[in-house]
Amino acid sequence: MVGGALAMFGGAALLALASSTQAASHQATLGIIAALGAGILWGTMYIPYRKAYLTGMNPLSFITFFTFGELGTMTALALSSKGAVPLWHEIVGARAVLFWLMLGGFVWVIGDLFQQYAAKYVGISRGVPLSNTNQLWGLVWGILVFHELRGGSQRVYTQVIGGSILMPLGAVAIALSSASGLEHSRWRAAAEGVGDDYMRAGIEGRETGRRGRHRTFIDWLLVASVTAIFGALATMARNPSMDINLPWAALVSAAMLVLLVGCSLALWRTTRFS
């Protein structure tokens, strides 16, 4: 696991160096520093992950409450730095792209939900590094769809290829590592104080308590409201003016959809999203 994590980190570093050649040197340095800072802060969010999932908490419940923390923090930061009126004017002025921002957030939440299931069922030390192979998908989109490395030097392409090889090798090494009996005993010790049946059912992906709850009027009202918001923003949306390779965009999108459907079906059959 340690070797796999180091390989993934090395591959990510090579990809970062290759990408930094597309910007001015001082901008690249600031970008790398910001990325490292983000990594440090994101690392702290796995503290509540561990306790929540060792006690069998459903990832759907976890990420729902988790999202309130994200939205609240960003709202507070935006209001404190800009003020309510300037912030509203900026949002209104950017209404043509709000749909794409909302759509990006929608996709991000679905991906984060998969990471929650990974953290719950294979642990943080395995699930999080494996889910961070999203960097490879970002590389594919950047090179094939958005032409980010067009005109790059041989050194740049060597770094990209080397990083692209190291990262999946590290992911494979982590995926093949198995949990020992001692590790499982520590999982149980960390969840001490929670009902044993509840904890075991949650870790194994089984439901406890009542089954077959019907959706209420409030449930359907929330779904309808969110759908209406997306629909309203879609009517105002405008296609962004970007240099995109449409054939590659279609191919990469199709590959991602196939994997999404396959992973969703496998997770449903095993856990029923519990």
C-alpha positions as CSV (number, residue, x, y, z in Angstrom):
1,M,0.0,0.0,0.0
2,V,2.8,2.4,0.9
3,G,4.6,1.6,-2.3
4,G,1.5,2.1,-4.4
5,A,0.8,5.4,-2.7
6,L,4.3,6.6,-3.4
7,A,4.1,5.5,-7.0
8,M,0.8,7.4,-7.4
9,F,2.3,10.5,-5.8
10,G,5.3,10.3,-8.1
11,G,3.1,10.0,-11.1
12,A,1.0,13.0,-10.0
13,A,4.1,15.0,-9.5
14,L,5.4,14.3,-13.0
15,L,2.0,15.3,-14.4
16,A,2.0,18.5,-12.4
17,L,5.4,19.4,-13.8
18,A,4.3,18.7,-17.3
19,S,1.2,20.8,-16.9
20,S,3.1,23.7,-15.3
21,T,4.9,24.3,-18.6
22,Q,1.7,25.7,-20.1
23,A,1.8,28.7,-17.7
24,A,4.2,31.4,-16.7
25,S,6.8,30.2,-14.1
26,H,5.4,32.3,-11.2
27,Q,1.8,31.2,-12.0
28,A,2.8,27.6,-12.1
29,T,4.5,27.8,-8.7
30,L,1.4,29.4,-7.2
31,G,-0.7,26.7,-8.7
32,I,1.4,23.9,-7.3
33,I,1.4,25.5,-3.9
34,A,-2.4,25.9,-4.0
35,A,-2.7,22.2,-5.0
36,L,-0.5,21.1,-2.1
37,G,-2.6,23.2,0.3
38,A,-5.8,21.7,-1.1
39,G,-4.3,18.2,-0.5
40,I,-3.5,19.0,3.1
41,L,-7.0,20.4,3.8
42,W,-8.7,17.5,2.0
43,G,-6.7,15.1,4.1
44,T,-8.3,16.3,7.3
45,M,-11.8,15.5,6.0
46,Y,-11.0,11.8,6.3
47,I,-11.1,12.1,10.1
48,P,-14.9,12.2,10.3
49,Y,-15.0,9.6,7.4
50,R,-13.4,7.0,9.6
51,K,-15.7,7.2,12.5
52,A,-18.8,7.6,10.4
53,Y,-18.1,4.5,8.3
54,L,-16.8,2.3,11.0
55,T,-20.1,2.8,12.7
56,G,-22.0,1.7,9.5
57,M,-23.3,5.1,8.5
58,N,-24.9,5.2,5.0
59,P,-22.8,7.3,2.6
60,L,-26.0,8.9,1.2
61,S,-26.7,10.3,4.7
62,F,-23.1,11.3,5.2
63,I,-22.6,13.3,2.0
64,T,-26.0,15.0,2.4
65,F,-25.0,16.5,5.7
66,F,-21.4,17.0,4.5
67,T,-22.7,19.1,1.6
68,F,-24.4,21.5,3.9
69,G,-20.9,22.2,5.4
70,E,-19.5,22.9,2.0
71,L,-22.3,25.2,0.9
72,G,-22.4,27.0,4.2
73,T,-18.6,27.6,4.1
74,M,-18.6,28.9,0.5
75,T,-21.6,31.2,1.1
76,A,-19.9,32.7,4.2
77,L,-16.6,33.2,2.3
78,A,-18.3,34.8,-0.7
79,L,-20.5,37.1,1.5
80,S,-17.6,38.2,3.7
81,S,-15.3,39.0,0.8
82,K,-17.7,40.6,-1.7
83,G,-20.9,41.4,0.1
84,A,-24.5,40.3,-0.8
85,V,-25.2,42.9,-3.5
86,P,-22.0,42.5,-5.5
87,L,-22.2,38.7,-5.2
88,W,-25.8,38.7,-6.6
89,H,-24.7,41.0,-9.5
90,E,-21.9,38.6,-10.3
91,I,-24.2,35.6,-10.3
92,V,-26.8,37.4,-12.5
93,G,-24.0,38.4,-14.9
94,A,-22.8,34.8,-15.2
95,R,-26.2,33.3,-15.7
96,A,-25.3,32.0,-19.1
97,V,-22.7,29.6,-17.5
98,L,-24.6,28.8,-14.3
99,F,-26.1,25.6,-15.8
100,W,-22.6,24.3,-16.6
101,L,-21.4,25.1,-13.1
102,M,-24.4,23.3,-11.6
103,L,-23.9,20.3,-13.9
104,G,-20.3,20.1,-12.9
105,G,-21.3,20.1,-9.2
106,F,-23.8,17.4,-9.9
107,V,-21.2,15.2,-11.5
108,W,-18.7,15.9,-8.7
109,V,-21.2,14.9,-6.0
110,I,-21.9,11.6,-7.8
111,G,-18.2,10.9,-8.0
112,D,-17.8,11.9,-4.3
113,L,-20.5,9.5,-3.4
114,F,-18.6,6.6,-5.0
115,Q,-15.6,7.7,-3.0
116,Q,-17.6,7.5,0.2
117,Y,-18.6,3.9,-0.6
118,A,-14.9,3.1,-1.3
119,A,-13.9,4.6,2.0
120,K,-16.6,2.7,3.8
121,Y,-16.0,-0.8,2.3
122,V,-12.2,-0.9,1.7
123,G,-11.0,1.8,4.1
124,I,-9.6,5.2,3.7
125,S,-6.0,4.1,3.0
126,R,-7.2,2.1,0.0
127,G,-10.3,3.7,-1.2
128,V,-9.1,7.3,-1.4
129,P,-5.8,6.7,-3.3
130,L,-7.8,4.5,-5.8
131,S,-10.4,7.2,-6.3
132,N,-7.7,9.7,-7.0
133,T,-7.0,8.0,-10.3
134,N,-9.4,10.7,-11.5
135,Q,-6.2,12.5,-12.3
136,L,-5.7,10.1,-15.2
137,W,-9.2,11.0,-16.6
138,G,-8.3,14.7,-16.2
139,L,-5.1,14.0,-18.2
140,V,-7.1,12.3,-21.0
141,W,-9.5,15.2,-21.2
142,G,-6.7,17.8,-21.1
143,I,-4.6,16.2,-23.8
144,L,-7.1,14.7,-26.2
145,V,-10.1,17.0,-25.8
146,F,-8.7,20.4,-24.9
147,H,-5.2,20.1,-26.6
148,E,-3.5,21.4,-23.5
149,L,-0.1,20.0,-24.4
150,R,-0.1,20.9,-28.0
151,G,3.3,22.0,-29.1
152,G,5.0,20.6,-26.0
153,S,8.6,19.5,-25.9
154,Q,9.8,15.9,-25.8
155,R,10.6,16.4,-22.1
156,V,6.9,17.3,-21.4
157,Y,5.6,14.3,-23.1
158,T,8.1,12.1,-21.3
159,Q,6.9,13.4,-18.0
160,V,3.2,12.9,-19.0
161,I,3.8,9.3,-20.2
162,G,5.9,8.5,-17.1
163,G,3.4,9.9,-14.7
164,S,0.5,8.1,-16.6
165,I,2.3,4.8,-16.2
166,L,3.3,5.3,-12.5
167,M,-0.2,6.2,-11.3
168,P,-2.1,3.1,-12.5
169,L,0.7,0.9,-11.3
170,G,0.4,2.4,-7.9
171,A,-3.4,2.0,-8.0
172,V,-3.0,-1.7,-8.9
173,A,-0.6,-2.2,-6.0
174,I,-3.1,-0.7,-3.5
175,A,-6.0,-2.6,-5.0
176,L,-4.2,-5.9,-4.6
177,S,-3.4,-5.3,-0.9
178,S,-5.5,-7.3,1.5
179,A,-6.7,-6.4,5.0
180,S,-5.3,-8.5,7.8
181,G,-7.2,-9.8,10.8
182,L,-5.4,-7.2,13.0
183,E,-6.7,-4.4,10.7
184,H,-10.3,-5.7,11.1
185,S,-9.9,-5.8,14.9
186,R,-8.8,-2.2,14.9
187,W,-11.8,-1.3,12.8
188,R,-14.1,-2.9,15.5
189,A,-12.2,-1.2,18.3
190,A,-12.5,2.2,16.7
191,A,-16.3,1.7,16.5
192,E,-16.6,0.7,20.2
193,G,-19.7,2.0,21.8
194,V,-21.9,1.4,18.8
195,G,-24.4,-1.5,18.6
196,D,-22.6,-4.5,17.3
197,D,-25.4,-5.6,15.0
198,Y,-25.8,-2.1,13.6
199,M,-22.1,-1.7,13.0
200,R,-21.6,-5.1,11.4
201,A,-24.7,-4.7,9.1
202,G,-23.5,-1.3,8.0
203,I,-20.0,-2.5,7.2
204,E,-21.3,-5.5,5.3
205,G,-23.8,-3.4,3.3
206,R,-27.0,-4.7,5.0
207,E,-29.9,-2.7,6.2
208,T,-31.1,-2.7,9.8
209,G,-34.5,-1.8,11.2
210,R,-37.5,-1.1,9.0
211,R,-37.5,-1.8,5.3
212,G,-39.5,-0.6,2.3
213,R,-40.1,3.0,3.3
214,H,-42.2,4.8,0.8
215,R,-41.2,8.2,-0.6
216,T,-43.1,11.1,1.0
217,F,-44.6,14.2,-0.6
218,I,-41.6,16.2,0.7
219,D,-39.2,13.8,-1.0
220,W,-40.9,14.2,-4.4
221,L,-41.2,18.0,-3.9
222,L,-37.4,18.3,-3.3
223,V,-36.7,16.2,-6.5
224,A,-39.1,18.3,-8.5
225,S,-37.7,21.6,-7.2
226,V,-34.1,20.7,-8.0
227,T,-35.1,19.5,-11.5
228,A,-37.0,22.7,-12.1
229,I,-33.9,24.7,-11.1
230,F,-31.7,22.8,-13.5
231,G,-34.3,23.2,-16.2
232,A,-34.5,27.0,-15.7
233,L,-30.8,27.4,-15.8
234,A,-30.6,25.2,-18.9
235,T,-32.9,27.7,-20.7
236,M,-30.4,30.5,-20.0
237,A,-27.3,28.5,-20.8
238,R,-25.0,29.3,-23.7
239,N,-22.4,26.9,-25.2
240,P,-19.0,28.1,-24.1
241,S,-16.5,29.1,-26.8
242,M,-13.7,26.6,-26.4
243,D,-11.4,24.7,-28.7
244,I,-12.7,21.1,-28.2
245,N,-12.0,17.9,-30.2
246,L,-15.6,16.7,-30.5
247,P,-14.8,13.1,-31.6
248,W,-12.4,12.6,-28.7
249,A,-14.9,14.3,-26.3
250,A,-17.7,11.9,-27.4
251,L,-15.4,8.8,-27.1
252,V,-14.1,9.7,-23.6
253,S,-17.7,10.6,-22.5
254,A,-18.9,7.2,-23.7
255,A,-16.1,5.4,-22.0
256,M,-16.9,7.2,-18.7
257,L,-20.6,6.4,-19.0
258,V,-20.0,2.7,-19.6
259,L,-17.8,2.6,-16.5
260,L,-20.3,4.6,-14.5
261,V,-23.1,2.2,-15.3
262,G,-21.0,-0.9,-14.7
263,C,-19.7,0.4,-11.3
264,S,-23.2,1.5,-10.3
265,L,-24.7,-1.9,-11.1
266,A,-21.9,-3.8,-9.3
267,L,-22.3,-1.6,-6.2
268,W,-26.1,-1.9,-6.2
269,R,-26.0,-5.7,-6.4
270,T,-23.6,-5.9,-3.5
271,T,-24.7,-3.2,-1.2
272,R,-28.1,-1.9,-2.4
273,F,-26.5,1.5,-1.8
274,S,-26.6,1.0,1.9
